[in-house]
């Protein structure tokens, strides 16, 4: 009788299991649009949040939408992570709270919204997935690199990464401090980090609208590393910073010099800047 009863229970459970429909697989990421609602759900479910700060005009934000976020490996992440999309120009308070420095910025947080680290710019699906997983394991975060640098204080790759992480958090002075250390360690540019650090320095200077300093850094980069990849960009940005500093005529001349020097460079962007200046002047 006991065996018969047990068998009947097993049969009943099997029938019940067959009647329970499995949830259909996700075909898209169920983004939250409201931070507080997302945070409430994240705390309730004990899941980390992935907060995407975007703008409508950002080209790389659209690339995330049309390439990264539609990939099955990223969609599957939304089973374990709460995805949030925030228009940074609409919710300026939240963007300021997380010190968003550019777009897209994807902040990975604990359920309560405490930042773990962030992705600054576009990443294709596999890289995006791997980077988020590393962050959730506490690897390659700012805290991780600050720990590493204690053992290897003269590691230029670590210093460069730390500078970039501070820059993505709008901590400009700290970012320049670390970029300057990189430049000192790779002053001959054998690693390709000296020119990269100088480009990062003028970018940081421009973000705090110190265009005179940015101009000087561009000129120094062009002089010290004239054959580097960054020299091309610096030549174009020299015209831009000159324009932003209020000298439109000199900026026009610099842009035209750029087109002659780099016929295969950023011609469309430079030509658009020339057209804007000619119209304003």
C-alpha positions in Angstrom: 0.0 0.0 0.0 2.8 2.4 0.8 4.5 1.7 -2.5 1.2 2.3 -4.3 0.6 5.5 -2.5 4.2 6.8 -3.2 3.8 5.8 -6.9 0.5 7.7 -7.1 2.2 10.8 -5.6 5.0 10.6 -8.2 2.5 10.3 -11.0 0.5 13.3 -9.7 3.6 15.4 -9.4 4.6 14.5 -12.9 1.2 15.4 -14.2 1.3 18.7 -12.4 4.8 19.5 -13.7 3.6 18.8 -17.2 0.7 21.3 -16.7 3.0 24.1 -15.6 4.2 26.1 -18.5 7.7 27.3 -18.7 8.2 31.0 -19.1 9.0 31.7 -22.7 12.7 32.7 -23.4 13.3 36.4 -23.5 13.6 38.0 -26.9 14.6 41.4 -25.7 15.9 43.1 -22.6 13.1 44.4 -20.3 14.7 47.8 -19.6 13.5 49.8 -16.6 13.1 53.5 -17.4 12.8 54.7 -13.9 15.7 54.3 -11.5 13.8 54.1 -8.3 11.6 51.3 -9.6 14.6 49.5 -10.9 16.4 49.8 -7.5 13.3 48.6 -5.6 13.2 45.5 -7.8 17.0 45.0 -7.6 16.9 45.0 -3.8 13.9 42.7 -3.7 15.4 40.2 -6.1 19.0 40.8 -4.9 20.3 41.5 -8.4 22.9 43.9 -9.6 21.8 46.8 -11.9 23.3 47.7 -15.3 22.4 51.4 -15.8 22.8 52.7 -19.3 23.1 56.5 -19.5 22.5 57.6 -23.1 21.4 60.6 -25.2 19.3 60.7 -28.3 22.1 62.2 -30.4 24.8 59.7 -29.3 26.0 57.5 -32.2 27.6 54.9 -30.0 24.5 54.7 -27.8 22.5 53.7 -30.8 25.2 51.1 -31.6 24.6 49.5 -28.2 20.9 49.4 -28.9 21.2 47.9 -32.4 24.2 45.6 -31.9 25.0 44.8 -28.3 21.6 44.8 -26.6 19.9 42.6 -29.3 22.5 39.8 -29.0 21.2 36.7 -27.3 24.1 36.5 -24.8 23.2 40.0 -23.5 19.5 39.4 -23.5 20.1 36.3 -21.3 21.9 38.5 -18.8 18.6 40.1 -17.9 17.6 37.0 -16.0 20.2 37.8 -13.4 20.7 41.5 -13.8 18.3 44.5 -13.8 18.8 46.6 -16.9 18.0 50.3 -16.7 18.1 53.0 -19.5 18.3 56.6 -18.4 18.2 59.6 -20.8 21.0 61.7 -19.3 19.6 64.9 -20.7 16.2 64.2 -19.2 17.4 62.9 -15.8 20.3 65.3 -15.2 20.1 64.7 -11.4 20.8 61.0 -11.7 23.5 61.6 -14.3 25.2 64.1 -12.0 24.9 61.7 -9.0 26.9 59.1 -11.0 29.2 61.8 -12.4 28.6 60.8 -16.0 31.4 62.2 -18.2 30.4 61.0 -21.6 28.0 58.8 -23.6 27.3 56.0 -23.4 28.2 55.3 -19.8 27.1 52.0 -18.4 27.3 51.9 -14.6 27.3 48.4 -13.0 26.0 48.6 -9.4 25.1 46.5 -6.4 21.3 46.1 -5.8 21.3 49.3 -3.7 22.8 51.4 -6.5 26.4 51.5 -5.1 28.7 51.5 -8.1 31.0 48.6 -8.8 32.5 50.1 -11.9 31.5 51.3 -15.3 31.9 50.9 -19.1 32.7 54.1 -20.9 31.8 54.0 -24.5 30.6 51.3 -26.9 31.4 47.6 -26.5 30.4 44.7 -28.8 28.3 41.9 -27.2 31.0 39.4 -26.1 33.3 42.1 -24.7 30.4 43.7 -22.9 29.4 40.4 -21.4 32.9 39.5 -20.3 33.6 43.0 -18.8 30.4 42.9 -16.7 31.1 39.4 -15.4 34.6 40.5 -14.4 33.3 43.6 -12.6 30.7 41.4 -10.7 33.6 39.2 -9.6 35.5 42.3 -8.4 38.1 42.1 -11.2 39.4 45.0 -13.3 37.5 47.5 -11.2 39.1 50.8 -10.1 39.5 49.3 -6.6 41.2 46.3 -8.1 43.7 48.4 -10.1 44.4 50.6 -7.1 45.3 47.5 -5.2 47.5 46.2 -8.0 49.4 49.5 -8.3 50.5 49.2 -4.7 52.7 46.2 -5.8 53.6 47.6 -9.2 53.7 51.4 -8.9 55.5 51.9 -12.2 53.3 49.7 -14.3 52.2 52.2 -17.1 49.3 50.0 -18.3 47.8 50.0 -14.8 48.4 53.7 -14.5 46.7 54.4 -17.8 43.7 52.3 -16.9 43.3 54.1 -13.6 43.5 57.4 -15.3 40.8 56.4 -17.7 38.6 55.1 -14.9 38.9 58.5 -13.1 38.2 60.3 -16.3 35.0 58.3 -16.8 33.9 59.5 -13.3 34.6 63.2 -14.1 37.5 63.2 -11.7 39.7 65.2 -14.1 42.5 66.2 -11.8 43.1 62.6 -10.7 43.0 61.4 -14.3 45.6 63.9 -15.4 47.8 62.9 -12.5 47.9 59.3 -13.6 48.2 60.1 -17.3 51.2 62.3 -16.4 52.8 59.4 -14.7 52.3 57.3 -17.8 53.9 59.9 -19.9 57.0 60.0 -17.6 57.4 56.2 -17.8 56.9 56.0 -21.6 58.5 59.3 -22.7 60.0 57.7 -25.8 56.6 56.2 -26.7 58.1 52.7 -27.2 54.9 51.2 -25.7 52.6 53.7 -27.5 51.4 54.9 -24.2 53.1 58.2 -24.1 51.2 59.6 -27.1 48.0 58.0 -25.8 48.5 59.6 -22.4 49.0 63.0 -23.9 45.8 62.6 -26.0 44.0 61.7 -22.8 45.4 64.7 -21.1 44.2 67.2 -23.7 40.8 65.5 -23.7 40.6 65.9 -19.9 41.7 69.6 -20.1 39.0 70.2 -22.7 36.3 68.7 -20.5 37.0 71.3 -17.9 37.1 73.9 -20.7 40.8 74.7 -20.2 41.3 75.2 -23.9 44.6 77.0 -23.6 46.1 74.1 -21.8 44.5 71.6 -24.3 46.0 73.6 -27.2 49.5 73.5 -25.6 49.2 69.7 -25.0 48.1 69.2 -28.6 51.1 71.1 -29.9 53.5 69.2 -27.6 52.1 65.9 -28.7 52.5 66.8 -32.4 56.1 67.9 -31.7 57.1 64.9 -29.5 55.3 62.1 -31.3 54.7 63.4 -34.9 54.4 59.9 -36.4 52.0 58.5 -33.8 48.4 57.8 -34.5 47.4 60.4 -31.9 49.2 63.1 -33.8 46.6 63.0 -36.5 43.8 63.5 -34.0 45.8 66.2 -32.1 46.2 68.2 -35.4 42.4 68.2 -35.9 41.6 68.9 -32.3 44.1 71.8 -32.3 41.7 73.6 -34.7 38.7 72.7 -32.5 40.3 73.9 -29.3 41.4 77.1 -31.0 37.8 77.7 -32.1 36.5 77.0 -28.6 39.0 79.5 -27.2 37.4 82.2 -29.4 39.9 82.5 -32.3 37.7 81.4 -35.3 40.1 82.7 -38.0 43.1 80.8 -36.7 40.9 77.7 -36.3 40.0 77.9 -39.9 43.6 78.1 -41.0 44.4 75.1 -38.8 41.6 73.0 -40.2 42.7 73.8 -43.7 46.3 72.8 -42.9 44.9 69.6 -41.5 43.1 68.7 -44.7 46.4 69.2 -46.6 48.5 67.2 -44.2 46.0 64.4 -43.7 44.0 63.9 -46.9 42.7 60.6 -45.6 42.0 61.7 -42.1 38.9 63.0 -40.4 37.9 65.0 -43.4 34.1 65.0 -43.0 34.3 66.1 -39.4 36.9 68.8 -40.2 34.9 70.0 -43.3 31.8 70.3 -41.1 33.7 72.4 -38.6 35.0 74.6 -41.4 31.5 75.1 -42.8 30.2 76.1 -39.3 33.1 78.6 -38.8 32.6 80.1 -42.2 28.9 80.6 -41.6 29.5 82.2 -38.1 32.3 84.4 -39.3 
